[in-house]
Amino acid sequence: MKKLILPFILVIFLYSCQQTELQFSCDPVIDAYVTENSEELAQLTIYETTVYELPLQRAIFASWSAEKKRSAWLEKFRYVLENEPLTEAEANHVQALVEHLVPGYFEETVIQQEWEARHTFAEKWIKYASTELGWANNYIGFMVYRLYTSPSQLEAETFGLADLDSYTATNTEYSCECNTSDDYCQYANCRYSGCSSSATGCGFLGMASCNGSCS
């Protein structure tokens, strides 16, 4: 798996995102790569997936089956509950996410049918985390907008994206790394970038498509 993916990391950002809607990523190279290797990528654990740059992470997640996506989030939350120094109230708040992730949660038709209810749940969950638990935005971002199992991974992403932004500013036309209506961008806003992928992978628990860039 490492031999298959690592060489690809060196070239995925050399290509611009097309305005046409693609399946797993707005970057045509990432989209083609994930499409061609979807069976092998379906075997990755969240620990293996989160070592890659965020755009590839998003695309890999988007290519997974609905149950694989659910299992990945449940695995992340189990790890968090066992390893993060949470108070009882904080642990209960994370447990609420576990209970929220019912079977079939990531089925496209179910997402469409329950979108408003889920959006309401997300708003209330985030508000409680912020006002009652005192969680900072970056910790909330780590918890529900990334599959990372440690906040330090999100901190590392900050530096990586800063370097990437300086590169893509002159080498790509479009970038899709967030959802404009519901997502987390560190020290920035998610703005529409002119393209999107049809699969989910951005937003709260990765329920939304990716249609914007953090800027």
N, C-alpha and C positions, 0 to 999 in steps of 0.2 A: 504493500500500500504506500509506503513512504517513497519508494522508487517511482511509483506511478504519479503521485501528486506533487512532490517537491519541485521537480523541474518545471512543472506547469506554473507554479507560483511566480517564477521569474518573468513570465510573459503575459500574465492575465491583464496587467494594467497598461499594456502597450496599445490596446485597442479601445476605440471610443464606443459609447453606448448608442445604439440605433434608436430612432424614435418609434419604430414599430414595436409592438408588444411581443415579447419573447416569453418562453415558458418558465424558466427558472431564474434567469438573471437578465438585466437590461444590457449587460455586456455580452455581445454575441460569442466571444471566445469562451467565457465562463459557461454560458448557456450550452454551447456545443459540447464542452468538456463534460459537464454534469449529465447531459442527456446520454452521451456515449458510455459513461461509466456509472450509470445510476444503480445497477445491480450491486456493484462492488461498494459504492458509497453508502448503500442502504445497510451495510454491515458495520459501519463505523459507530463507535460509542460517542457520547458527548465529549468525553475526555480527548478522544482522537480528533473530533471535529473542531473543537475550540482552539486548537493550536494554529489553525490557519487564519489568514486575514479575513476580516469581517465579510466582505463581499462574497468570498467563496463559502464561508460558513452559511450565509443566508441562502445561497443557491443549493447547497447540499441539503439544508433543512427543508427547503421548498420541494426537493425531489423525493423526500421520504413519504411513505404512506401516512394516512391520518393516524393510525394507531402507533406508528413509529414516532411521530411527532409528540403524541401524548406521552408515550413511554419515556421519551427523552426529558421532557419537562418534569415528569414525576421523579425520574432518577436524580435530576438536578436538585429538586426540593428535598428529597430524602437526604442527599449529601449535605445540603445546607443545614437541615435540622440536626444532623449528627455532628457537624463540624464547626458551625458558626456559634459564637458565644451569645446566644439569644436569651432574652428574658422569657418568662412564661407567656406574657402578652404577645411578644414578638413571634414566638414559636406558634402560638395559636393563629396569628395572622398569616403565617406561611402555610399552616395547615388548612386554612380557608381556601388557599389556592389549590391545594391537593384535592380537596373536596369539590372544588369548582370544575376540575378537569374530569368530567364524566366520560364514559366510553362514547366514542363517536364525536368527540368534541371538535376535531379538526376536519370532519367531513364538510365539503364545500357547501352543500345544501343546508346543513345544520348551521353553519356560520352565517349564511345569508338570512335564515329564518330567525336566528337569535341575536342578530347584530346589535339591535338597540338595547336589549337586556344585558348583553355582555359589556357594551360600552358603559352602561350605568354601573355595573359591577366594578369595572375597572376604575371609574372615577371615584367611587366610594372607597375602594380598596386603597388607591393611591392617596386620597385625602386623609384616611385614617393613619396610614403609614407616616405621612408627613406631619399632621397636626397632633396626633395622639402619641405616636411612637417616637417622633422627632427624627425620623430618618432623613438624611440628606438626599437630594435629587440623584446623586450618583449611586447611592446605595439602592434606591428604588429602581434605578436603571439597571443595575446589576441583577436585581431580583427578578424583574418581570420583562425586561427588554433584551436580555442576553441569556444564552445558555451557560455562560461561565459558572464555574463552581466556586470561584474565589473572587472577591472584590479586586484583588491585585491584578487579575487578568484584565479587568476593565481599565485600571490605571495604566497598564502597559499598552492597551489599545489607544489611549489618548496620544501617546508619543508616536505610535505607529501611524495613526491617521494624520497627525500633524505633518510628518514627513511625506505621506502619500498626497496630501492636499497640495503641497508645493510642487509635486510632480504632475498631478493630474490637471492642475490649473493651465498648463501649457500643452499637455499631451492628449487630453480627452475632451470631448464636447459635452457629454452627458454622464451623470453618475447617479445610480439609484441605490441608496444605502439606508433609506428610511421611508416611513409613510407620513405624508403631510398632515393627516388628520389625527394620528395617534402614534407617536414614537418618541424616542429619547435620543437627543443629540447632545453630546458633551460641549458645553460652552458655545452653543450655536442653535439655530433654528432649522427645522426641516422644510426646505423650499422645493416646490415642484421643479423637476429637472427635464421634463419633456419626454420621458419614457417610463415604461413599467413592465414588470413581469406579471404573468397571469396567475402564478401560484402564490400561496401565502408564504411569509417569511419575515415580515416586518411588523411593527406595532406591538401592542400588548400581547404577550405570549406568542408572538409571531403569527397572529391571526390575519393580518392585512397584507396586501401586496406592497411591493416597494416602488414608489413613484417619485421620490425626492432625494435631495442631497443635503447634507448637513453644512450649512454655510451661514 
